[in-house]
Amino acid sequence: MKYLAWCLLGIGSLTSCSFSHQPDEQVAGVEGNAVQVVGGLRLYFGVVPAPVIPTAVQALHTPLPREGIESSMQLTDREHHLLVAVFDATTGERIEQAEVAVDSTIGGRAVHRSLVPMRINGTTSFGGMFTLEPDQTYRFKTTVRHPGHADPVVATYVYTTAHPMHQ
């Protein structure tokens, strides 16, 4: 998963990153998977701890303070970066013009975040920062709207925090 997230972030390129593909019938509609085929799109999800992502990527996101870190202007080890890469499931073409939004419950509060398009190393992914607690499972309901398609595509990615955090 870490490798997938770095690839989505653009630190690796899709030509140098390998993804384990399952046949479409095995992933289509399977809620929670890191790779999902829904509504004609193939979605890749990944999460990395925010402090390890490049400063240039951090700068693309909502400035601090954000939920859970109002008293600090520094990233904490609870900050995580959710990444979504969007592809046409039939052609394999990366979709770079889209609006991607996420809804989740974090710390007992409903959180809505529009993910930022990030152009890094010639590829575009969508990302957003979230403050996550250790040993918790989160459901990221992701809505993708893109030109030429009237109906949005909705997929849910399920993530359990797996990175060490100070408590």
C-alpha positions, 0 to 999 in steps of 0.5 A, spaced: 500 500 500 505 504 501 508 503 494 501 504 491 500 511 495 507 513 493 506 512 485 499 515 486 503 521 489 507 522 483 513 520 486 513 514 482 511 514 475 505 509 472 510 507 468 515 505 473 510 503 478 506 496 478 499 495 480 496 488 482 490 488 477 484 484 479 479 482 473 474 487 473 468 482 475 472 481 482 473 489 484 467 492 481 462 494 486 467 491 492 466 497 497 473 498 501 478 496 496 484 500 494 483 499 487 475 499 485 472 499 478 465 503 479 461 506 473 466 506 468 472 508 472 478 505 475 479 508 482 486 507 486 486 509 493 492 510 498 494 513 504 500 516 507 502 520 513 503 527 511 509 529 514 513 524 509 510 527 503 514 533 499 513 540 502 511 542 495 505 537 495 503 539 502 503 546 500 497 544 495 492 543 500 488 547 505 492 551 510 492 549 517 489 549 522 484 543 520 480 539 524 483 536 530 490 541 529 487 547 531 492 549 536 498 548 532 501 550 525 505 544 524 503 537 521 502 532 526 503 524 526 496 524 525 495 528 519 494 523 513 494 524 506 489 521 502 490 520 494 485 518 489 488 516 482 482 516 476 482 512 470 478 510 464 476 503 466 476 501 458 481 505 455 486 505 461 487 513 460 488 517 466 483 522 467 486 529 469 480 533 469 475 531 474 472 534 481 473 529 487 470 530 493 470 525 500 465 525 506 467 521 512 466 521 519 472 523 523 473 524 531 465 523 531 464 529 526 462 529 519 468 531 514 467 534 507 473 535 503 474 537 496 480 533 494 486 538 490 488 536 483 496 535 484 500 535 478 507 532 479 512 528 475 507 529 469 501 525 472 495 528 476 492 525 482 487 528 487 489 529 494 487 531 501 489 532 508 485 528 514 487 528 521 486 520 523 487 517 530 491 511 531 488 504 530 481 506 527 477 504 521 475 510 516 470 510 511 472 515 505 465 516 501 468 518 494 464 522 489 468 523 482 465 528 477 468 528 470 466 532 463 462 528 459 458 524 464 452 526 467 452 522 473 457 522 479 461 516 480 461 514 488 466 509 491 467 508 498 474 506 500 475 503 507 482 505 511 485 502 518 490 507 520 497 503 520 502 508 521 505 508 528 503 515 531 505 518 538 500 518 543 
